[in-house]
C-alpha cells in the first residue's frame, strides 16, 4: 500500500513539474515574440481607435494584416503614438518596422514602431478589404 501511495505522489509531482516547465517555456516564447523586430511593407486600408479594457488602442488595418500602434517603455522606447497615428493615411503603402506577432489567444497584434511612406504605392491592395 505504501508503494502505491508513493508512486501516485511521485506522478503528481512529475505532472506539476512538467506544467511548470511548459509554462516557463510559453512565457519565454511570448517574451521573445513580443520583442523581436521585423521589417516589411504594408498597404494601410483603414484605421480606428478601439476601446480595450479601460483605455484605447490604435489599430491599423492593412492588406497584410492588423497592427497596433502603442507606446512602449521596454525594448524600443516609443512615446509619440498619437502623433504618429494621426499621420497614417489609408490607401497608402508604408515601409514599416514592427515587433511582436499576431497571437489570437492573447488578442495581441504586432506593434508598429516606425512607418515611412514607400516609394512604390499599391492602393489597389485594398480593393477587396472590408
C-alpha positions in Angstrom: 0.0 0.0 0.0 2.8 2.4 0.8 4.3 1.7 -2.6 1.1 2.7 -4.3 0.8 6.0 -2.4 4.4 6.9 -3.1 4.0 6.1 -6.8 0.9 8.3 -7.0 2.6 11.1 -5.2 5.6 10.9 -7.5 3.4 11.0 -10.6 1.6 14.1 -9.2 4.9 15.9 -8.6 6.2 15.0 -12.0 3.0 16.3 -13.6 3.2 19.5 -11.7 6.9 19.9 -12.6 6.0 19.3 -16.3 3.3 22.0 -16.1 5.8 24.5 -14.6 8.3 23.8 -17.3 5.7 24.2 -20.1 4.5 27.4 -18.5 8.1 28.8 -18.3 8.7 27.9 -22.0 5.5 29.6 -23.0 6.4 32.8 -21.1 9.9 32.9 -22.6 8.5 32.2 -26.1 6.0 35.0 -25.7 8.6 37.5 -24.4 10.9 36.7 -27.4 7.9 37.1 -29.8 6.9 40.4 -28.3 10.4 41.8 -28.6 11.6 40.6 -32.0 11.6 43.3 -34.6 10.7 42.8 -38.3 10.7 44.9 -41.4 8.1 44.7 -44.2 6.0 46.8 -46.5 2.2 47.2 -45.8 -0.6 49.0 -47.5 -2.9 50.7 -45.0 -6.6 50.1 -45.8 -8.1 51.6 -42.7 -7.5 52.7 -39.1 -9.5 53.2 -35.9 -9.3 53.7 -32.2 -10.7 50.7 -30.4 -11.8 50.7 -26.7 -9.9 47.9 -24.9 -10.5 47.4 -21.2 -10.2 50.8 -19.5 -8.2 52.5 -22.3 -7.9 52.5 -26.1 -5.8 51.0 -28.8 -4.8 52.5 -32.2 -5.4 49.8 -34.8 -4.1 49.9 -38.4 -5.9 47.6 -40.8 -3.6 46.7 -43.7 -4.0 44.4 -46.7 -1.3 42.2 -45.0 -3.0 42.0 -41.5 -3.9 44.0 -38.5 -1.3 46.0 -36.5 -1.5 48.3 -33.4 0.4 51.4 -32.5 1.2 51.6 -28.8 3.5 53.5 -26.5 6.3 51.3 -25.2 8.8 51.7 -22.4 10.5 48.3 -22.8 12.8 47.4 -25.6 12.1 50.1 -28.1 11.0 53.3 -26.4 8.1 55.0 -28.0 6.0 57.8 -26.6 4.6 59.6 -29.6 2.0 57.1 -30.8 -1.0 59.5 -31.1 1.0 61.9 -33.3 2.3 59.1 -35.5 -1.1 57.5 -35.7 -2.6 60.9 -36.9 -0.2 60.9 -39.8 -1.1 57.5 -41.1 -3.1 57.8 -44.4 -5.4 55.0 -45.7 -4.7 53.6 -49.1 -1.0 54.4 -48.7 1.9 52.0 -48.7 4.5 52.2 -46.0 7.8 50.5 -45.2 7.4 49.6 -41.5 9.4 48.2 -38.6 7.3 46.3 -36.1 7.7 44.0 -33.2 5.7 41.0 -32.0 3.5 38.6 -33.7 -0.3 38.1 -34.1 -1.3 35.8 -31.3 -5.1 35.3 -31.3 -5.3 33.5 -28.0 -3.9 36.6 -26.2 -5.7 39.1 -28.6 -2.3 40.6 -29.4 -1.2 42.3 -32.6 2.2 43.3 -33.9 3.2 46.8 -32.7 4.2 49.3 -35.4 7.4 51.1 -34.3 8.3 53.0 -37.5 6.4 54.0 -40.6 7.9 55.6 -43.7 5.9 56.2 -46.8 7.1 53.8 -49.5 8.4 54.9 -52.9 6.2 52.3 -54.5 2.4 52.7 -53.8 -0.1 49.8 -54.0 -3.6 51.3 -53.2 -5.2 48.5 -55.3 -4.2 46.1 -52.4 -7.2 47.4 -50.5 -9.7 46.8 -53.3 -11.1 43.7 -51.5 -10.7 45.0 -48.0 -13.6 45.2 -45.7 
